[in-house]
Amino acid sequence: MKAAFVVIVLGLFPSSLLIAQAPTVEQVQCETRQLANLAARVGAADTAFLWRGGTGGGSYRGLVVRDPFRNSTPSQPTRFEYQMTFDLVFEQSADRLGPDRTLLPQATLVRRDGGTTLLPNPPPNELNIVGLGIELGLYFRGLPFPGGQKLLLTNVANDPFLRVSGAGWGIIQDDFQDNLVRSCHPFVSERDLRIYQILARTMRIDTCDDQGLGCGNPQPLQIALYRATEPDTYLVDIYSFNQETNPSLGAIPLGLTFERDALGRLTVGMAKVLVEGCTPQVCSTPGPPANIFFLPPLTPGRDRQGREVISNAPRLNVSLFGSDNIPETTIDWAALLAGTVYNENWP
């Protein structure tokens, strides 16, 4: 069974119309299952953010971030990271070279170099390589059949091992709700896409729990971002899938809401743990512990954030055993995004 690790209640139509409208409960549930299917097919040793790329079906965008706290120690927390952005497109069937060959479901994975920390080839330090894999083959009991095609992408310039297009029946394996080429609803606006970019560049998760930041054993995470039924309210499902040991390790749902000023700029917001049975003292949901930080955006591969920034950042904490759970937090988005372009000229 595919279980979410974290849920945050975070062109056929004009963007202004899409902002005014919102998906139904059934449409949100459809997108939950669809993005869970995609998350289960993502192989990365890092954290991969995933979201829909437009109103139609089969179009996705994402950002992969290399372990942002790996240079930390319990006494000296540090954020320093490498990022890779990408577009992913699925098609119901694509033309093939031979006119007598069966048309197959197709996928294309493209790195967006303008939002990627590109490394020279060969890279001076392999620990800085950001990698992403997408399984295209059929699944059985949550695991891929051997021999299926897999797309591969890294942040290494001119990487000879990349595979950026391929075919696989797994793309249309599941029913309507999970099918990766379908659209659960058309309500994806430019404003939504800006929110997803902001979350992908500000939300950072540490799974070290009481060992402190930089314990050296981060969980691979897949984070799905999408709309809820209310305006300026979004969902984020954070999974911890492992391609060799599916299914997910557990589920911790959250809710994220935003407030805006007269110019549409973000002011403050609330992030809240939504797990049934979760109180300020204890959370009953299984899964790895998580510290969820909301940090200012930085230039990856160049900027560092230290104790002063990390210790004072709004965060959520979910632990099975500790009494220091933080089930909700207020986020000053105006302060968090100050000095960046992310909170200006909103669509």
N, C-alpha and C positions, 0 to 999 in steps of 0.2 A: 504494500500500500504506500502511496506517495504521501508523505506528511510534510507540512510546511514547518520550517524551523522558526521563521519569524514572519508575522503579518503586520504591516504598518498601515493604519488608515490615514494613509497618505492621500484627399480631397474632393469628397463629394459635397461637403457642407462648408459654409464659411466659418472661419475660426471663431467669430463672435457668437455664432449660433451654437457651436459645439461647447463653448464655455457656459452658455446659459442652460444647456441640457446636460443630463447625466444618465448613465446606464441604470437599468433596473436591477433589482436584487438577483434575478435569474441571469442577467447578462454579466454581472460581476462574478457570480459563481462559475459561469462558463469560462471567463478569462482566468480565474484562479486555477481551474483544471488545465487549461491550455498552457499557461506559463509554467505550471508544475511539470507538464510533459516536456517542455523545452529545457527546464532546469535539470531534469533527470538525464538529459542527453548531453549536458555540458561537462566536459572534463577539463579541470584546471586545478593546479596546486594552489591557486590564489583565489581571491574574491572576485566573482563575476556578477555585475549588475546587468539585468535584462529588462527591456521594456519594448512595447510596440512602437513601430516607427511611423505610423500613419493610420488613416481611417480604414484602409482596406486590409485584407487578410494577407498573411504570409510575410509581412515586413516587420523586422525587429531591429533594434539598436542596442548597444551595450558598451560597457566599460569594464575592463579587467584591471585590478590593482594588485601589485606585488606586495606581499606582507608588509604593511605600513609600520609595524612596531618591532620589526626584527632586530633593529639596532638598540632596543631599549634594554634597560636593566630595572629590577624592582625599585631601585633608588633613583634612577634617572630615566624617566619615560621620554621617548623620542619618536617622532613621526617623520619618516623619510621613505619615499615610495617611488615606484615606477608605474606608469599607467599605459594602457592600450585601449583605444576606442575602435568600434567596428560596426558595420552594417551586416545584417543577415537576412537573406530573402529566400523563401520557399515557394516553389511553383507546383501546381497540381500535376503538370506534365510538361516536359521540355523537348524541343526538337533534338534529334540525334543525327550524327553524320550519315549513317546508313539509312536510306528510305525504307528498308525492310525491317528495321529494328523497332522493338516496342518502345513507345513513349513512356518515360519513367518520371516519377516525382523527382524534382531537382532542387538543389540548394546551392547558394552562392554566398561566400563569406568574404567581406572586403574590409581591410584595415583602413581607418581614416588617419592618415599620417599627421594631419594638423593637430590632432588631439592625442598623439602617441609619443611617448619617450622613446625615440628611435635609438637603437644601438648599432655601432659599426659591426661589420662582418669580417672576421670573427669578433664576438664581443669580448672586451677585456676581462669581464667578470660574469661567469655564467649564472651567478646568483641574482643578477639583475634582469634576466630574461623573463618576460611576461608571456605566458603561453595560454592558448585556448584550443580545445578540441570539441567538435560537434559530431556525435554519433548519428548516422543516418539509417542504420540497419533496423531490422525488426527486433522487438523486445519480447522476452518470455519471462514471466514472473519477476519483472522489474530489472532484468539483466539483458544486455544486448547479446544476440546470437554471434558466435565467432565468425570472422570473415566479412563483416559488414563494413561499408565505407565510412571513413571518418575525415571530416575537414580539420585542417591544422593551420594555426596562425600564431605568429610570434611578433615581438617588437624588434626583431633583428632585421636590418635593412638587407634586401636581396637574399633572404634566407632560402637556400636551395631545397629545404625539406617541407616547404609550405604546400598544402593542398587546399585550394580555395573554392573548388566547385566539385560537385559529385551528385550521384543519384542514390536513392534508397527508398524502399517501400515503407520504412518506418515513419517517413514524413506524413503519410496518410493512414498510418496503421490504426489509429484510435477512432472513436466515434466523433460526431460533429463537434462536441464541446472541446475535445482534446486535439483535434486535427490542426496541425500547424499552419495549414494554408487557408483556413477559414477566418472570418472576422466575427467575433462575438457581439460587437456593436461598433457603430461608426464614430463614437464620441471621443476622438483623440485630437486635441487642439494644440496649437503652437504653445499655448500657456502650459498645457500638460507636459509637453516635451521639455520645456524649460525647467519645470519642477523636477522631472526625472534627472536631468543633467545636474541640478543642484544637489539632489540626494546622493547621486553617484559620486560626487566630488567632496561631499561633507560628512557622510555617514561612514564611520569606520568601526569595525567589530573586532573585539579581542576575546578569545576563548580560553585564556589562561586561568581565569577565575582567581583563586587566592594565591596563585604562584606569582602574580604580578605581570605587568606588560613585558613582552619579549621572552616568554618562557621557552620559545624555540619549537613549539608544537602546535602551530595554528591549524584550525580545521579549514579544509577547502569549503567555500561558501558560494551558493548561487542565490542571488537576490532579485526577485521579480517585483517590478514597480508598476502600479496601475491605479486607475481611478476607483473611488467608492461611489455610493449613490448620492452623496451630498456634495454641494459645491465646495471647492478648496479642501477636500478631504480625500486622502489617498491611501492605498493599500500597498504594503511591501511584504512579500513572503520571502523570508530568508531561509533557504534550505542548506543542509549539509549533506549533499549526495556524494558518494564515492563510487566511481565507475565500476570498481571491482567488488564492492560490498554493498550495493544498493539493498534496501531503500535508505531514505533519509534517517539521520540520527535522532530527529525529534522536532518538535514544533513549539515556537513561542510567538503568538500573534501580538501585534502592536497596532495602535491607531495614531495617525498623524494628521493634524489639521493646521490650516494657515489662516492668518488674518492679514488684511491689506489696507493701505492708506488710499486716499482719493485718487492717486496716480497709478494704483494697481501694484505698488511695491509691497513686498512682504514686510510685515512689522514683527509680530510675535506669532507663536504657534505652540501647540501642545503635542507631545508624543506620550503614548500610554500603552502599557501592557494590557492586552485584552484576554489573556488566558483565563479560562474558567478556573476558579479556585485560587487565583493569584492575589495575595494580599501584600501589604508592605513588608511582612515578615517571611512569607513562604510562597513559592510557586509550585504547583503540583504537576506541571507539564514536564515530561521526560525530555532528555536531550542534553547536549553539552552546555555548560554555563556560558554566559555571554555578557560582556560589557559593551554597550552600544554607545559610542561617542558621536557627538555632532560638532565637527571641527571646521574652522575656516578653510576655504579652498586654498590650495598652494600650487606652485609650479613644480610638477614631479621631476625628480632627478636633479633639482637645484635647491629648493627651499627645505628647511627643517623647522619643525615645531617641537618645543621642549616642555619641560615641566610646567611652566607658567601657563601655557596655552592648554595643555592636556588636563591638568589638574582642575582648572577652572571651567572646563567645557561642560555643557549640559550633557547628561548621560542617563542611560537606563542600565540597570543591573539585574540579571536574572540568574539565580543560583538555586539548586535543589536543597542545599544544606545550610547556607548562611542566613543570618538574620539581617544582612545589609542589602536586601533587595531594594531596588528603586523602580517601582512600577510605573511612574509617570514623571515627566519633567517639562518645564517651560523653556522654549527656545526663543531667544531674541534674534530673529533672522536679520533684522536691519543691522545689528552689530556684527553678526557672524559673516555677513556678505559685504560689509563696508569695504570700500576700496577695490571692489571687483565690478565686472560688467553684468554679473548675474541678476542684480536687482534693479537694473535700469532698463528703460525703454521696453516695458512689458507689452506683449501683443494684446 
